[in-house]
Amino acid sequence: MKTMKIIQRTLLVSLMFCFTMSCANKTKKEAVKAEQNATQPPNVVFILSDDQSWTDYSFMGDGNIETPRIDQFTEESLTFTRGYVPTPLCSPSLATIITGLYPKNHGIIGNDKVYERGADRKESRNNRNEAYKPIIAAFEKQTTLPDMLKEKGYLSFQTGKWWHGNHKIGGFDYGMTHGDPERGGRHGDYGLEIGRKGLDTINSYVDLALKEKKPFFLWYAPFLPHRPHNPPQRLLDKYLKKTDSEHMAKYWAMCEWFDETCGQLFDLIDDKGLTENTLFVYVCDNGWKQDPEKSGYIKTSKRAPYDLGIRTPIMYKWAGKITPKIDAETIVSSIDMVPTVLDILGIKKPKNLPGVNVLDKKALTERKGVFGEVYAHDFDTIENSMYYNMAIFPPYKIIVPDPVRKKEEIVQLFNIDDDPYEKNNIAESNPEIVEDLKEKIKKFRNN
């Protein structure tokens, strides 16, 4: 009996301690929420998927991939299911997201500057690094979103993919990417651990912002679901039951792993009482359609001008401020992310930004279309590296191959309202539309 009373008292003390701690955490969370909402502009979080097709989410109708946290986020957001990035390759796409400029304007048009392959890997790497130095130096002169947010006292944090040298090149105050080529810096280095190895660094960054009582901008660009496709075994086992292709199972599992990390990020922000005063923006850098026969992508996705390469859902969430809605009609682009954030924060938009505020219905209505560009992976000048130009003016999308580097290919025109997978080229039967869109591209290239 005495032992039982001791156990009961111990349990009671433990429960009281847990209750006290829970109340203390709740009180702290409410205090942070009240202070943030009363005194600070919203925190801004960019969430970037890496190599994922616009079709590869359960909310977009995929019957195999499960993305419950992104699905929930979609329901809480202004969700554009017909979003685009201007180019189907990582580095130039990310440069657009951080600057709000098309590749032809920010100067990052491929992943690597043309360089001479050496006798061994070390020599080739050194040649690549030397060739890329002028590109980084030129990009450093661009005005990025973190640069513009300094006007409002923001701290900016970089995690995940980052191609352009040290994180400070992008205007970030703190970051995971050192960018030193002598230590393996190329497209993220230590930043590539975020998500795959937890979110401890993000937790520390957010705590720093809270300590300094400053709003923050967070760049969360994990190396997910990008290769290597090495998901947790529990997820791989789950998807191996759905397909005979191990390559498909691994990719599907990677998509859910990425979804899980998004959930961890949402929970981290919420646990600190910051959800109501945080603007979340979601986009994917470029498409990827898994080849079931090998560890790679099908040729009409990544690096291709088709929608499997450049289409992505784009979502904006600010609880209580942005009305949730799924918009399956309006065309938007990643060039809109920077001007939308600037308008929300009351920061004057630079005149050279081509995008619009997606919350401005009038501006969206007046803009009839957006553009795309595809250049060589290893690029030289714009003129020497062009592969394709695209114009998306619903219901039509045109793909114009470069007459020199893609001289064997023909102009393609699609009605993407009726033919979202671009199976039926209608260019020959619509010459007036082709000429109109080619003229629009000509003006775009000269702007």
C-alpha positions as CSV (number, residue, x, y, z in Angstrom):
1,M,0.0,0.0,0.0
2,K,2.8,2.4,0.9
3,T,4.6,1.7,-2.4
4,M,1.3,2.4,-4.3
5,K,0.9,5.8,-2.6
6,I,4.5,6.7,-3.5
7,I,3.8,5.8,-7.1
8,Q,0.6,7.8,-7.1
9,R,2.4,10.8,-5.6
10,T,5.2,10.5,-8.2
11,L,2.7,10.4,-11.0
12,L,0.8,13.3,-9.6
13,V,4.0,15.4,-9.3
14,S,4.9,14.4,-12.9
15,L,1.5,15.4,-14.2
16,M,1.6,18.7,-12.4
17,F,5.1,19.4,-13.8
18,C,3.9,18.6,-17.3
19,F,0.8,20.7,-16.9
20,T,2.9,23.6,-15.5
21,M,5.4,23.4,-18.4
22,S,2.6,23.1,-20.9
23,C,0.9,26.2,-19.4
24,A,4.3,28.0,-19.4
25,N,4.9,27.2,-23.1
26,K,1.4,28.1,-24.0
27,T,1.7,31.4,-22.1
28,K,5.1,32.1,-23.8
29,K,3.6,31.2,-27.2
30,E,0.6,33.5,-26.7
31,A,3.0,36.3,-25.6
32,V,5.1,35.9,-28.7
33,K,2.0,35.9,-30.8
34,A,0.6,39.1,-29.3
35,E,3.9,40.9,-29.5
36,Q,4.5,39.8,-33.2
37,N,1.0,40.7,-34.3
38,A,1.1,44.1,-32.5
39,T,4.5,45.4,-33.5
40,Q,6.0,43.6,-36.4
41,P,5.4,43.1,-40.1
42,P,4.9,39.4,-41.1
43,N,7.7,37.0,-41.2
44,V,8.2,35.6,-44.7
45,V,9.0,31.9,-45.5
46,F,9.8,30.7,-49.0
47,I,9.4,26.9,-49.3
48,L,11.0,25.5,-52.4
49,S,10.6,21.9,-53.7
50,D,13.5,20.7,-55.8
51,D,12.8,18.6,-59.0
52,Q,9.1,17.7,-58.7
53,S,6.5,17.7,-61.4
54,W,3.3,19.8,-61.0
55,T,1.4,16.5,-61.1
56,D,3.2,14.8,-58.2
57,Y,1.1,15.8,-55.2
58,S,-2.0,14.1,-53.9
59,F,-4.0,17.4,-54.0
60,M,-3.2,17.6,-57.7
61,G,-4.7,14.2,-58.3
62,D,-1.8,11.8,-58.1
63,G,-3.2,8.4,-56.9
64,N,0.1,7.1,-55.5
65,I,2.0,9.9,-53.8
66,E,0.8,11.1,-50.4
67,T,1.5,14.7,-49.4
68,P,-0.9,15.3,-46.5
69,R,0.9,18.4,-45.0
70,I,1.1,20.2,-48.4
71,D,-2.5,19.2,-49.1
72,Q,-3.5,20.9,-45.8
73,F,-1.4,23.9,-46.6
74,T,-3.1,24.2,-49.9
75,E,-6.5,24.4,-48.3
76,E,-5.2,27.2,-46.1
77,S,-3.7,29.1,-49.0
78,L,-4.4,31.1,-52.1
79,T,-3.3,28.2,-54.3
80,F,-2.6,28.7,-58.0
81,T,-2.5,25.3,-59.7
82,R,-1.3,26.8,-62.9
83,G,1.9,28.4,-61.8
84,Y,5.1,28.6,-63.8
85,V,8.8,29.1,-63.3
86,P,10.5,30.7,-66.3
87,T,13.1,28.0,-66.9
88,P,13.3,24.2,-66.1
89,L,16.7,24.2,-64.4
90,C,17.7,24.7,-60.8
91,S,20.2,27.6,-60.7
92,P,18.5,30.0,-63.0
93,S,15.1,29.2,-61.5
94,L,16.3,29.9,-58.0
95,A,17.9,33.1,-59.1
96,T,14.6,34.3,-60.5
97,I,12.8,33.4,-57.2
98,I,15.2,35.6,-55.2
99,T,15.4,38.5,-57.6
100,G,12.0,38.5,-59.3
101,L,13.7,38.8,-62.7
102,Y,13.7,36.6,-65.8
103,P,17.0,34.7,-66.4
104,K,17.9,37.0,-69.4
105,N,17.8,39.9,-66.9
106,H,19.6,38.5,-63.9
107,G,22.3,36.7,-65.9
108,I,22.1,33.2,-64.5
109,I,20.9,31.2,-67.4
110,G,22.4,27.8,-66.7
111,N,24.0,25.7,-63.9
112,D,27.6,26.1,-65.0
113,K,29.5,28.5,-67.1
114,V,31.2,26.8,-70.1
115,Y,34.6,25.4,-68.9
116,E,37.3,23.1,-70.2
117,R,37.2,19.6,-68.9
118,G,40.5,18.7,-67.4
119,A,42.6,15.5,-67.3
120,D,41.0,14.5,-64.0
121,R,38.1,15.6,-61.7
122,K,40.1,18.0,-59.7
123,E,41.3,19.9,-62.7
124,S,37.8,20.0,-64.2
125,R,36.4,21.3,-60.9
126,N,39.1,24.0,-60.7
127,N,38.3,25.1,-64.3
128,R,34.6,25.2,-63.5
129,N,35.2,27.3,-60.4
130,E,37.4,29.8,-62.3
131,A,34.9,30.1,-65.1
132,Y,32.0,30.7,-62.7
133,K,33.7,33.5,-60.6
134,P,32.6,36.3,-63.0
135,I,29.1,35.0,-62.9
136,I,28.9,35.2,-59.1
137,A,30.6,38.7,-59.2
138,A,27.9,39.9,-61.6
139,F,25.1,38.4,-59.6
140,E,26.3,40.0,-56.5
141,K,25.3,43.4,-58.0
142,Q,21.7,42.3,-58.4
143,T,19.2,43.5,-55.8
144,T,17.6,40.5,-54.1
145,L,14.6,40.2,-51.9
146,P,16.8,40.0,-48.7
147,D,18.4,43.3,-49.8
148,M,15.0,44.9,-50.2
149,L,13.7,43.6,-46.9
150,K,16.5,45.3,-45.0
151,E,14.5,48.5,-45.4
152,K,12.0,47.0,-42.9
153,G,14.6,45.6,-40.5
154,Y,14.3,42.0,-41.5
155,L,16.9,39.3,-40.7
156,S,17.3,36.9,-43.7
157,F,18.3,33.3,-43.4
158,Q,19.4,30.9,-46.1
159,T,19.0,27.1,-45.9
160,G,19.1,24.5,-48.6
161,K,20.0,24.9,-52.3
162,W,22.0,28.0,-53.2
163,W,24.1,28.2,-56.3
164,H,25.7,31.6,-56.2
165,G,28.6,31.5,-53.9
166,N,28.4,32.4,-50.2
167,H,24.9,33.1,-48.9
168,K,25.9,36.7,-48.4
169,I,26.0,37.1,-52.2
170,G,22.2,36.9,-52.0
171,G,21.9,39.5,-49.3
172,F,21.3,36.9,-46.5
173,D,22.4,37.9,-43.0
174,Y,23.0,34.3,-42.0
175,G,23.1,31.0,-44.0
176,M,24.3,27.5,-44.3
177,T,26.1,27.7,-47.6
178,H,29.7,28.9,-47.6
179,G,30.1,28.6,-51.3
180,D,33.8,28.0,-51.2
181,P,34.8,25.9,-54.2
182,E,37.9,24.6,-52.4
183,R,35.6,23.0,-49.8
184,G,33.1,21.6,-52.3
185,G,30.9,24.7,-52.6
186,R,28.8,24.6,-55.8
187,H,25.0,24.4,-55.2
188,G,24.5,24.5,-51.5
189,D,27.2,22.5,-49.6
190,Y,26.2,22.4,-45.9
191,G,22.8,23.8,-46.8
192,L,21.9,20.6,-48.5
193,E,21.6,18.9,-45.1
194,I,18.5,20.9,-44.1
195,G,15.4,18.7,-44.1
196,R,17.3,15.5,-44.8
197,K,19.0,15.9,-41.4
198,G,16.3,17.8,-39.5
199,L,15.5,21.5,-39.0
200,D,17.8,22.4,-36.1
201,T,19.5,25.2,-38.0
202,I,16.2,26.8,-38.8
203,N,15.1,26.5,-35.2
204,S,18.2,28.4,-34.2
205,Y,17.7,31.1,-36.8
206,V,14.1,31.7,-35.7
207,D,15.1,31.9,-32.1
208,L,17.8,34.5,-33.1
209,A,15.1,36.6,-34.8
210,L,12.9,36.3,-31.7
211,K,15.8,37.3,-29.4
212,E,16.5,40.3,-31.5
213,K,12.8,41.1,-31.9
214,K,13.1,41.3,-35.7
215,P,10.9,40.0,-38.5
216,F,12.7,37.3,-40.6
217,F,12.8,36.0,-44.1
218,L,13.5,32.3,-44.4
219,W,14.7,30.5,-47.5
220,Y,13.9,26.8,-47.1
221,A,15.1,25.1,-50.3
222,P,15.9,21.5,-49.2
223,F,17.6,19.0,-51.5
224,L,14.2,17.2,-51.7
225,P,12.9,15.3,-53.6
226,H,16.0,15.7,-55.7
227,R,18.4,12.9,-56.2
228,P,20.0,11.0,-54.5
229,H,16.6,9.2,-54.1
230,N,17.5,7.6,-50.8
231,P,14.3,7.9,-48.7
232,P,13.8,6.5,-45.2
233,Q,13.3,2.7,-45.4
234,R,9.8,3.0,-43.9
235,L,8.7,5.2,-46.8
236,L,10.4,3.1,-49.4
237,D,8.7,0.0,-48.1
238,K,5.3,1.8,-48.3
239,Y,5.7,2.7,-51.9
240,L,7.3,-0.6,-53.1
241,K,3.9,-2.1,-52.4
242,K,2.4,0.3,-55.0
243,T,4.7,-0.3,-58.0
244,D,7.0,-2.9,-59.6
245,S,9.5,-0.1,-60.4
246,E,12.0,0.5,-57.6
247,H,12.9,3.9,-59.3
248,M,9.3,5.0,-59.1
249,A,8.9,3.9,-55.5
250,K,12.0,5.7,-54.4
251,Y,10.9,9.0,-56.1
252,W,7.4,8.7,-54.7
253,A,8.9,8.1,-51.2
254,M,11.1,11.2,-51.6
255,C,8.1,13.3,-52.4
256,E,6.4,12.2,-49.2
257,W,9.7,12.7,-47.2
258,F,9.8,16.3,-48.5
259,D,6.1,16.7,-47.4
260,E,7.0,15.5,-43.9
261,T,9.7,18.1,-43.6
262,C,7.3,20.8,-44.7
263,G,5.0,19.7,-41.9
264,Q,7.9,19.9,-39.4
265,L,8.6,23.4,-40.6
266,F,4.9,24.4,-40.2
267,D,4.9,22.9,-36.7
268,L,8.2,24.6,-35.7
269,I,6.7,28.0,-36.7
270,D,3.4,27.3,-35.0
271,D,5.1,26.0,-31.7
272,K,6.7,29.4,-31.4
273,G,3.4,31.3,-31.8
274,L,4.4,32.7,-35.2
275,T,1.9,31.2,-37.6
276,E,-0.6,34.0,-37.6
277,N,2.1,36.6,-38.4
278,T,4.0,34.6,-41.1
279,L,3.5,34.8,-44.8
280,F,4.3,31.4,-46.4
281,V,5.0,31.1,-50.1
282,Y,5.4,27.7,-51.9
283,V,6.9,26.9,-55.3
284,C,9.0,24.2,-57.0
285,D,12.2,25.2,-58.8
286,N,11.6,23.0,-61.9
287,G,9.8,19.8,-62.9
288,W,10.8,16.2,-62.8
289,K,9.0,13.2,-64.2
290,Q,10.5,9.9,-63.0
291,D,11.7,7.4,-65.6
292,P,10.4,4.0,-64.3
293,E,13.3,2.2,-66.1
294,K,16.2,4.0,-64.5
295,S,17.3,6.6,-61.9
296,G,16.6,9.6,-64.1
297,Y,13.9,11.8,-65.6
298,I,12.0,11.5,-68.8
299,K,13.2,14.0,-71.5
300,T,10.0,16.1,-71.5
301,S,10.4,17.2,-67.9
302,K,13.5,18.7,-66.4
303,R,15.5,20.9,-68.8
304,A,12.6,20.7,-71.3
305,P,10.3,23.6,-72.4
306,Y,7.2,21.5,-71.7
307,D,4.9,22.0,-68.7
308,L,6.4,19.0,-67.0
309,G,9.5,21.1,-66.8
310,I,8.2,24.5,-65.9
311,R,4.7,24.2,-64.4
312,T,4.3,24.2,-60.6
313,P,1.6,24.9,-58.0
314,I,2.3,28.3,-56.3
315,M,0.7,29.0,-52.9
316,Y,0.5,32.0,-50.6
317,K,-0.7,31.7,-47.0
318,W,-1.1,34.4,-44.4
319,A,-3.7,33.3,-41.8
320,G,-6.5,35.8,-41.5
321,K,-5.1,38.1,-44.2
322,I,-5.1,36.1,-47.4
323,T,-8.4,34.3,-48.2
324,P,-7.8,30.6,-49.0
325,K,-8.9,29.6,-52.5
326,I,-7.9,27.1,-55.2
327,D,-7.5,29.0,-58.5
328,A,-7.3,26.5,-61.4
329,E,-7.6,29.2,-64.1
330,T,-5.2,32.1,-63.5
331,I,-1.7,31.9,-64.8
332,V,1.0,33.1,-62.4
333,S,4.8,32.8,-62.3
334,S,7.6,32.7,-59.8
335,I,8.5,36.2,-61.1
336,D,5.4,37.3,-59.1
337,M,6.7,36.2,-55.7
338,V,9.0,39.2,-55.0
339,P,6.5,41.9,-56.1
340,T,3.7,40.2,-54.1
341,V,5.9,40.2,-50.9
342,L,7.0,43.8,-51.5
343,D,3.4,45.0,-51.9
344,I,2.2,43.2,-48.8
345,L,5.0,44.9,-46.8
346,G,4.5,48.3,-48.3
347,I,8.0,48.4,-49.9
348,K,8.2,50.2,-53.3
349,K,8.6,47.8,-56.2
350,P,11.7,48.4,-58.4
351,K,10.7,49.4,-61.9
352,N,12.6,46.6,-63.5
353,L,10.5,43.8,-62.0
354,P,8.2,42.2,-64.6
355,G,6.0,40.4,-62.1
356,V,2.8,41.5,-60.5
357,N,1.2,41.3,-57.0
358,V,-1.0,38.1,-57.2
359,L,-3.4,39.6,-54.6
360,D,-4.1,42.4,-57.1
361,K,-6.9,41.0,-59.2
362,K,-6.8,43.9,-61.6
363,A,-3.1,43.4,-62.4
364,L,-3.6,39.7,-62.9
365,T,-6.4,40.3,-65.3
366,E,-4.5,42.9,-67.3
367,R,-1.5,40.6,-67.7
368,K,-2.4,38.2,-70.5
369,G,0.6,35.9,-70.2
370,V,4.1,35.0,-69.1
371,F,7.3,33.9,-70.7
372,G,9.9,31.1,-70.5
373,E,13.5,30.5,-71.5
374,V,15.6,27.4,-71.8
375,Y,19.4,27.7,-72.2
376,A,22.3,25.2,-72.2
377,H,23.2,23.6,-68.9
378,D,26.8,24.8,-69.5
379,F,26.1,28.3,-70.8
380,D,28.1,31.1,-72.5
381,T,26.3,34.2,-73.6
382,I,22.5,34.4,-74.1
383,E,22.9,34.4,-77.8
384,N,25.3,31.4,-77.8
385,S,23.3,29.4,-75.3
386,M,19.7,29.7,-76.2
387,Y,17.7,26.5,-76.8
388,Y,14.0,27.6,-76.6
389,N,11.7,30.5,-76.0
390,M,8.2,30.0,-74.6
391,A,5.2,32.2,-74.3
392,I,2.2,31.1,-72.2
393,F,-0.9,33.2,-73.1
394,P,-3.9,31.0,-72.3
395,P,-5.3,29.0,-73.8
396,Y,-2.2,28.9,-75.9
397,K,1.4,28.1,-75.3
398,I,4.1,28.3,-77.9
399,I,7.6,26.7,-77.9
400,V,10.0,28.3,-80.3
401,P,13.3,26.3,-80.8
402,D,16.5,28.3,-81.5
403,P,17.3,28.2,-85.2
404,V,20.9,27.3,-84.6
405,R,21.1,25.0,-81.6
406,K,17.8,23.3,-82.2
407,K,17.6,23.7,-86.0
408,E,16.1,20.2,-86.4
409,E,13.0,21.0,-84.3
410,I,9.8,22.8,-85.3
411,V,7.7,25.4,-83.6
412,Q,5.1,23.9,-81.4
413,L,1.7,25.4,-80.3
414,F,-0.6,23.8,-77.7
415,N,-4.0,24.6,-76.3
416,I,-3.0,23.9,-72.7
417,D,-6.6,24.3,-71.5
418,D,-7.7,21.3,-73.5
419,D,-4.3,19.6,-73.8
420,P,-2.4,20.1,-70.5
421,Y,0.1,17.4,-71.4
422,E,1.0,19.0,-74.7
423,K,0.3,16.0,-77.0
424,N,-1.2,17.8,-80.0
425,N,0.8,20.4,-81.8
426,I,-1.6,22.8,-83.5
427,A,0.9,25.3,-84.9
428,E,0.4,24.4,-88.6
429,S,-3.4,25.0,-88.4
430,N,-3.1,28.3,-86.5
431,P,-0.5,30.4,-88.3
432,E,-1.9,33.7,-87.0
433,I,-1.7,32.7,-83.4
434,V,1.9,31.5,-84.0
435,E,2.9,34.8,-85.5
436,D,1.3,36.8,-82.7
437,L,3.0,34.8,-80.0
438,K,6.4,34.9,-81.8
439,E,6.1,38.7,-82.0
440,K,5.4,38.8,-78.3
441,I,8.5,36.8,-77.7
442,K,10.5,39.1,-79.8
443,K,9.4,42.1,-77.7
444,F,10.1,40.2,-74.5
445,R,13.7,39.4,-75.6
446,N,14.3,43.0,-76.5
447,N,13.0,44.3,-73.2
